Amino acid sequence: MSTVDIIIVVLLGLGAYEGYRKGFLLGVLGLFGFVIAIVLGIYFMSPMNDWLAANVTEFNLGFPIFGFIVVFSLTLLFIKIAGWILKQVMDMVLLGPLDSIVGAVFGVVKAGFFISLFFWQASLFKLEMPKKWTKDSEMLYFIEPIAPAIVAAIEPFFPSMEESLKKLEEVVEDIKDATTD
């Protein structure tokens, strides 16, 4: 077992513990809430930017970022409150132990997804892990394809995301241009 495998096992174990502690319902709500918050943050970043530009005169380069943060934070807060209420109801119905066990399994899957996402994004940014670390890994072969497969599966459900991401790239370019002037 290589060093990378040991790190993966530890991270998967932490995912199982966190999933057991939170339970399946809060784990799923937390993950989907995070994704929804990012999607809404990017989607409403441009309208929020326009509103801020019309009402605030200072620091206009930060409007898109500030707009994203506001929408992202409000969405996460709303979903966290809804999840907490649902968790209280589930505990009253005595589904708590089953929720915790399924949550542990979901925690392992979620940790595997984020490990895969890390390696996928690292490869997109040309951050190659040293070959001596990853060449003997037995688990990396199974973990690496998870994130690209999930992203490819959900991409058709968010057709406006590509347009929103292009807007985000334009904002980043505008900020780069403004800082170099």
Contacts in CASP RR format, 6 or more apart in sequence:
PFRMAT RR
TARGET T0000
AUTHOR 0000-0000-0000
METHOD contacts of the structure
MODEL  1
MSTVDIIIVVLLGLGAYEGYRKGFLLGVLGLFGFVIAIVLGIYFMSPMND
WLAANVTEFNLGFPIFGFIVVFSLTLLFIKIAGWILKQVMDMVLLGPLDS
IVGAVFGVVKAGFFISLFFWQASLFKLEMPKKWTKDSEMLYFIEPIAPAI
VAAIEPFFPSMEESLKKLEEVVEDIKDATTD
1 9 0 8 1.000
1 138 0 8 1.000
2 133 0 8 1.000
2 134 0 8 1.000
2 135 0 8 1.000
2 136 0 8 1.000
2 137 0 8 1.000
2 138 0 8 1.000
3 133 0 8 1.000
4 129 0 8 1.000
4 133 0 8 1.000
4 134 0 8 1.000
4 136 0 8 1.000
4 137 0 8 1.000
4 139 0 8 1.000
4 140 0 8 1.000
5 137 0 8 1.000
5 138 0 8 1.000
5 139 0 8 1.000
5 140 0 8 1.000
8 112 0 8 1.000
8 115 0 8 1.000
8 137 0 8 1.000
8 139 0 8 1.000
8 140 0 8 1.000
8 143 0 8 1.000
9 139 0 8 1.000
11 111 0 8 1.000
11 112 0 8 1.000
11 115 0 8 1.000
12 108 0 8 1.000
12 111 0 8 1.000
12 112 0 8 1.000
12 115 0 8 1.000
13 108 0 8 1.000
13 111 0 8 1.000
14 111 0 8 1.000
15 104 0 8 1.000
15 107 0 8 1.000
15 108 0 8 1.000
15 110 0 8 1.000
15 111 0 8 1.000
16 104 0 8 1.000
16 105 0 8 1.000
16 107 0 8 1.000
16 108 0 8 1.000
16 111 0 8 1.000
17 104 0 8 1.000
18 107 0 8 1.000
18 111 0 8 1.000
19 27 0 8 1.000
19 100 0 8 1.000
19 103 0 8 1.000
19 104 0 8 1.000
19 106 0 8 1.000
19 107 0 8 1.000
19 110 0 8 1.000
20 100 0 8 1.000
20 101 0 8 1.000
20 103 0 8 1.000
20 104 0 8 1.000
21 100 0 8 1.000
22 103 0 8 1.000
23 87 0 8 1.000
23 96 0 8 1.000
23 99 0 8 1.000
23 100 0 8 1.000
23 102 0 8 1.000
23 103 0 8 1.000
23 104 0 8 1.000
23 106 0 8 1.000
24 99 0 8 1.000
24 100 0 8 1.000
24 102 0 8 1.000
24 103 0 8 1.000
24 105 0 8 1.000
24 106 0 8 1.000
25 83 0 8 1.000
25 86 0 8 1.000
25 87 0 8 1.000
25 90 0 8 1.000
25 99 0 8 1.000
26 83 0 8 1.000
26 84 0 8 1.000
26 87 0 8 1.000
27 103 0 8 1.000
27 106 0 8 1.000
27 107 0 8 1.000
27 110 0 8 1.000
28 106 0 8 1.000
29 79 0 8 1.000
29 82 0 8 1.000
29 83 0 8 1.000
29 86 0 8 1.000
30 79 0 8 1.000
30 80 0 8 1.000
30 83 0 8 1.000
31 110 0 8 1.000
32 79 0 8 1.000
33 75 0 8 1.000
33 76 0 8 1.000
33 79 0 8 1.000
34 76 0 8 1.000
36 75 0 8 1.000
36 79 0 8 1.000
37 71 0 8 1.000
37 72 0 8 1.000
37 73 0 8 1.000
37 75 0 8 1.000
37 76 0 8 1.000
37 79 0 8 1.000
38 72 0 8 1.000
39 158 0 8 1.000
39 161 0 8 1.000
40 71 0 8 1.000
40 72 0 8 1.000
40 75 0 8 1.000
41 67 0 8 1.000
41 68 0 8 1.000
41 71 0 8 1.000
41 72 0 8 1.000
41 75 0 8 1.000
42 68 0 8 1.000
42 161 0 8 1.000
42 164 0 8 1.000
42 165 0 8 1.000
42 167 0 8 1.000
42 168 0 8 1.000
43 160 0 8 1.000
43 161 0 8 1.000
43 164 0 8 1.000
44 67 0 8 1.000
44 71 0 8 1.000
45 64 0 8 1.000
45 67 0 8 1.000
45 68 0 8 1.000
45 71 0 8 1.000
45 164 0 8 1.000
45 167 0 8 1.000
45 168 0 8 1.000
45 171 0 8 1.000
46 64 0 8 1.000
46 164 0 8 1.000
46 167 0 8 1.000
48 63 0 8 1.000
48 64 0 8 1.000
48 66 0 8 1.000
48 67 0 8 1.000
48 68 0 8 1.000
48 70 0 8 1.000
48 71 0 8 1.000
49 63 0 8 1.000
49 64 0 8 1.000
49 67 0 8 1.000
49 171 0 8 1.000
52 60 0 8 1.000
52 63 0 8 1.000
52 66 0 8 1.000
52 67 0 8 1.000
53 60 0 8 1.000
53 63 0 8 1.000
56 63 0 8 1.000
61 174 0 8 1.000
61 175 0 8 1.000
61 178 0 8 1.000
62 175 0 8 1.000
64 168 0 8 1.000
64 171 0 8 1.000
90 96 0 8 1.000
90 99 0 8 1.000
112 143 0 8 1.000
112 146 0 8 1.000
113 146 0 8 1.000
113 147 0 8 1.000
113 150 0 8 1.000
114 147 0 8 1.000
115 143 0 8 1.000
116 143 0 8 1.000
116 144 0 8 1.000
116 145 0 8 1.000
116 146 0 8 1.000
116 147 0 8 1.000
116 148 0 8 1.000
117 147 0 8 1.000
119 129 0 8 1.000
119 140 0 8 1.000
119 143 0 8 1.000
119 144 0 8 1.000
119 147 0 8 1.000
120 144 0 8 1.000
120 147 0 8 1.000
120 148 0 8 1.000
122 128 0 8 1.000
122 129 0 8 1.000
134 140 0 8 1.000
155 161 0 8 1.000
END
